[in-house]
Amino acid sequence: MIPSTAYVCYRPDGPAQVNASLRLTGKSHIQCSTYEDCPAILSVIDAHVSVSVTVPDSDKVTVEDLDVAVRLAEALADYITDLRRRLAAQDQAADAA
């Protein structure tokens, strides 16, 4: 199994770039924290890699923020669909063997 990884690339001509690769397992922690006075925070933690997602300005939520969240949800739906398809194909191959 390939573990989750994260690294930082420092460049002399601009801001550092952070790259994280999450290899989620049953031990990964995924949570959405909601609050009365500020926007929700989505957290994904796996071993030594932690990612949080929220809006840029905690004082207000914009239409663009909602559009980005919808794009995230749609990408996740595509991810789930692909995993379900692959699992079904694996099960069919195992039954045929």
ZASEPA-255602 format. One record per residue: residue number from 1; x, y, z of N, C-alpha, C in turn. Coordinates in steps of 0.1 Angstrom, whole numbers, plus 5000, padded with zeros to 4 digits. Atoms other than C-alpha are relative to their C-alpha. Layout:
N
REC   resi   n_xx   n_yy   n_zz   ca_xx   ca_yy   ca_zz   c_xx   c_yy   c_zz
REC    NUM      X      Y      Z       X       Y       Z      X      Y      Z
...
This chain:
97
REC   resi   n_xx   n_yy   n_zz   ca_xx   ca_yy   ca_zz   c_xx   c_yy   c_zz
REC      1   5008   4988   5000    5000    5000    5000   5009   5012   5000
REC      2   4993   4987   5001    5012    5035    4991   4994   5009   5010
REC      3   5006   4992   4990    5008    5058    5021   4997   5014   4995
REC      4   5002   4986   5003    4995    5094    5020   5013   5007   5000
REC      5   4988   4992   5000    5022    5119    5012   4997   5015   4998
REC      6   5001   4986   5002    5028    5156    5013   5014   5006   4999
REC      7   4987   4994   5000    5056    5178    5003   4999   5015   4995
REC      8   5000   4986   5003    5065    5215    4998   5011   5003   4990
REC      9   4990   4996   5010    5083    5229    4968   5002   5015   5002
REC     10   4997   4986   4999    5101    5261    4974   5006   5005   4987
REC     11   4994   4994   5012    5108    5283    4944   5005   5014   5003
REC     12   4994   4987   4997    5130    5313    4943   4992   5012   4993
REC     13   5007   4989   5007    5106    5332    4919   4985   5001   5004
REC     14   5014   4999   4996    5073    5328    4938   4997   4992   5012
REC     15   5004   5006   4987    5053    5313    4966   5003   4984   4999
REC     16   4998   5015   4999    5059    5277    4978   4987   4993   4995
REC     17   5011   5008   5005    5037    5250    4963   4999   4988   5009
REC     18   5002   5012   4991    5022    5223    4986   4993   4989   4992
REC     19   5007   5011   5007    5013    5189    4971   4997   4989   5010
REC     20   5005   5010   4990    4993    5164    4991   4993   4989   4992
REC     21   5006   5011   5006    4983    5129    4980   4994   4991   5011
REC     22   5007   5008   4989    4957    5112    5002   4997   4986   4995
REC     23   5003   5014   5003    4955    5074    5000   4991   4995   5012
REC     24   5009   5002   4989    4924    5070    5022   4997   4986   5003
REC     25   5003   5013   4995    4917    5039    5042   4989   5001   5010
REC     26   5010   5000   4989    4893    5028    5069   5004   5007   5012
REC     27   4995   4993   4988    4915    5045    5094   5001   5015   4998
REC     28   5000   4985   5003    4913    5079    5076   4988   5006   5007
REC     29   5010   4992   4993    4893    5106    5094   4995   5010   4991
REC     30   5007   4990   5009    4868    5126    5073   4988   5006   5008
REC     31   5010   4993   4992    4846    5152    5090   4997   5013   4994
REC     32   5004   4987   5003    4826    5182    5082   4995   5007   5013
REC     33   5004   4993   4988    4824    5206    5111   4992   5013   4997
REC     34   5008   4989   5003    4796    5231    5111   4999   5009   5012
REC     35   5000   4991   4989    4793    5262    5132   4988   5010   4998
REC     36   5010   4990   5001    4766    5288    5140   5005   5013   4994
REC     37   4995   4987   5004    4788    5318    5133   5011   5001   4989
REC     38   4991   5000   5011    4811    5308    5105   4998   4988   4991
REC     39   5002   5010   5009    4812    5286    5074   5006   4986   5004
REC     40   4995   5014   4997    4817    5248    5076   5014   4998   4996
REC     41   4987   5004   5003    4851    5232    5075   5000   4985   4998
REC     42   4999   5014   5004    4857    5199    5057   5014   4996   5003
REC     43   4986   5004   4996    4887    5180    5072   5001   4985   4996
REC     44   4996   5013   5003    4904    5149    5059   5014   4998   5006
REC     45   4987   5003   4993    4932    5134    5080   5003   4985   4997
REC     46   4995   5014   5002    4952    5103    5071   5015   5000   5004
REC     47   4986   5001   4995    4983    5094    5091   5006   5014   5003
REC     48   4993   4988   4998    5006    5124    5088   4996   5011   4991
REC     49   5004   4990   5009    4987    5143    5061   4986   5005   5004
REC     50   5013   4994   4996    4958    5167    5070   4997   5011   4990
REC     51   5005   4990   5009    4937    5187    5046   4987   5006   5005
REC     52   5013   4993   4996    4910    5213    5055   4996   5008   4988
REC     53   5006   4992   5011    4886    5229    5030   4990   5009   5006
REC     54   5010   4991   4996    4866    5260    5037   5001   5012   4990
REC     55   5000   4988   5009    4858    5294    5021   5011   5009   5003
REC     56   4989   4991   4998    4884    5321    5017   4997   5011   5011
REC     57   5003   4989   4991    4866    5347    5038   4989   4994   5010
REC     58   5009   5006   4990    4850    5333    5070   4989   5010   5004
REC     59   5010   4991   4997    4829    5365    5073   4988   5000   4991
REC     60   5011   5001   5010    4808    5358    5042   5002   4988   4991
REC     61   5000   5010   5010    4798    5331    5018   4995   5006   4987
REC     62   5004   4995   5013    4796    5339    4981   4994   4990   4991
REC     63   5005   5009   5010    4779    5324    4951   5012   4992   4994
REC     64   4988   5007   5005    4814    5315    4939   5004   4989   5010
REC     65   4997   5010   4990    4820    5296    4972   4991   4988   4998
REC     66   5009   5011   5002    4789    5276    4966   5003   4992   4987
REC     67   4996   5007   5012    4799    5269    4930   5012   4991   5001
REC     68   4989   5008   4997    4832    5256    4941   4997   4987   5008
REC     69   5004   5012   4992    4816    5233    4967   4992   4990   4991
REC     70   5008   5008   5009    4792    5220    4940   5010   4992   4991
REC     71   4990   5007   5009    4822    5212    4917   5007   4989   5008
REC     72   4993   5010   4992    4839    5194    4946   4990   4988   5002
REC     73   5010   5011   4998    4807    5174    4953   4998   4992   4987
REC     74   5001   5007   5012    4804    5165    4916   5012   4992   4997
REC     75   4988   5008   5002    4840    5154    4914   5000   4988   5009
REC     76   5001   5012   4990    4834    5132    4945   4990   4990   4995
REC     77   5010   5010   5005    4803    5117    4929   5006   4992   4988
REC     78   4993   5008   5011    4824    5108    4898   5009   4990   5006
REC     79   4991   5009   4993    4850    5093    4921   4993   4987   5005
REC     80   5009   5011   4994    4823    5072    4939   4995   4991   4989
REC     81   5005   5008   5011    4808    5061    4906   5011   4991   4994
REC     82   4989   5008   5005    4842    5049    4893   5004   4989   5009
REC     83   4996   5010   4990    4850    5030    4925   4989   4989   5000
REC     84   5010   5010   5000    4816    5013    4924   5000   4991   4987
REC     85   4999   5007   5013    4820    5003    4887   5012   4990   5001
REC     86   4988   5008   4999    4855    4989    4894   4997   4988   5010
REC     87   5003   5010   4990    4843    4970    4925   4991   4989   4994
REC     88   5009   5010   5007    4814    4954    4905   5007   4992   4990
REC     89   4992   5008   5010    4838    4944    4877   5009   4990   5007
REC     90   4991   5010   4992    4862    4928    4903   4991   4989   5005
REC     91   5009   5011   4994    4833    4909    4919   4996   4991   4989
REC     92   5004   5008   5011    4821    4897    4885   5012   4991   4995
REC     93   4988   5008   5004    4857    4885    4876   5002   4989   5010
REC     94   4998   5010   4990    4860    4867    4909   4989   4989   4999
REC     95   5011   5010   5001    4826    4850    4904   5002   4991   4988
REC     96   4997   5008   5012    4837    4839    4869   5011   4990   5002
REC     97   4988   5009   4999    4869    4824    4881   4998   4988   5008
